[in-house]
């Protein structure tokens, strides 16, 4: 499955574009075995993302590589998936739901 469609990709701000924003928008939700990645920014080469990461160990804002998480396999041998029903929303809303 394509992790980020071209339509969504074109809406995601470039890296550092939202660093002055108090409450940036998460455009994409990816998940795998208790890990969730919410993408708020995307690099020009479409690999490095910035966003909110939720894991079994906690949550934090940070950078991650799409190519690296795409290679990861979960406990059942499945790969990372995109939540097709996810609607873009502010990070503050996502943090409230955690």
C-alpha positions in Angstrom: 0.0 0.0 0.0 1.1 3.5 -0.8 1.9 5.2 2.6 1.1 8.7 1.4 -1.0 9.4 -1.6 0.1 12.2 -4.0 -3.1 14.1 -3.2 -2.2 14.1 0.6 1.5 14.5 -0.1 0.9 17.9 -1.8 -1.0 19.2 1.3 1.8 18.4 3.8 4.0 21.4 4.6 7.8 21.0 4.0 10.1 20.4 6.9 10.4 23.4 9.3 7.4 25.1 7.7 5.3 24.8 10.8 7.9 25.2 13.5 6.5 28.6 14.6 2.9 27.2 14.8 1.5 26.4 18.2 -0.8 23.7 17.0 0.2 22.2 13.6 -2.0 19.9 11.6 -1.3 16.1 11.4 -2.2 15.1 7.8 -1.4 11.3 7.9 -1.7 8.6 10.5 0.5 5.5 10.1 0.5 2.5 12.5 2.1 -0.8 13.3 2.0 -3.0 16.4 1.4 -0.3 19.1 3.3 2.4 17.2 1.6 5.3 15.6 3.2 8.1 13.5 1.3 11.3 12.7 2.9 13.3 9.9 2.9 17.1 10.2 5.8 17.9 7.8 7.6 16.2 4.9 11.0 16.7 3.3 11.5 17.6 -0.3 12.6 14.1 -1.1 9.4 12.7 0.5 11.3 10.5 2.9 12.0 12.4 6.2 9.0 13.4 8.2 8.4 15.4 11.3 5.4 14.6 13.5 4.0 13.1 16.6 5.1 9.5 17.4 3.2 7.3 19.9 4.8 4.1 21.0 4.5 1.6 23.9 7.3 3.6 25.6 5.5 7.0 25.4 5.0 9.8 22.9 7.0 12.6 21.5 7.5 15.0 18.6 10.4 13.9 16.3 11.8 13.0 12.9 11.4 9.7 11.2 12.1 8.1 7.8 9.3 6.7 5.7 11.6 4.3 4.0 12.8 2.9 7.4 9.3 2.4 8.8 8.1 1.0 5.5 10.7 -1.8 5.9 9.6 -2.7 9.5 7.5 -5.8 10.0 5.1 -6.3 12.9 4.6 -9.3 15.1 2.5 -11.0 12.5 4.8 -10.2 9.6 2.6 -7.3 8.5 4.0 -3.9 7.5 3.1 -0.4 8.5 -0.3 0.8 7.3 -2.0 4.1 6.7 -5.3 4.8 8.5 -7.5 5.5 5.5 -10.2 7.0 7.6 -8.0 9.5 9.3 -8.9 13.2 8.8 -6.3 15.9 9.2 -6.5 17.5 12.7 -4.5 19.6 15.1 -1.9 17.9 17.2 -3.6 19.2 20.4 -6.7 17.1 19.5 -4.5 13.9 19.0 -2.7 14.4 22.3 -6.1 14.7 24.1 -7.1 11.3 22.7 -3.9 9.6 24.0 
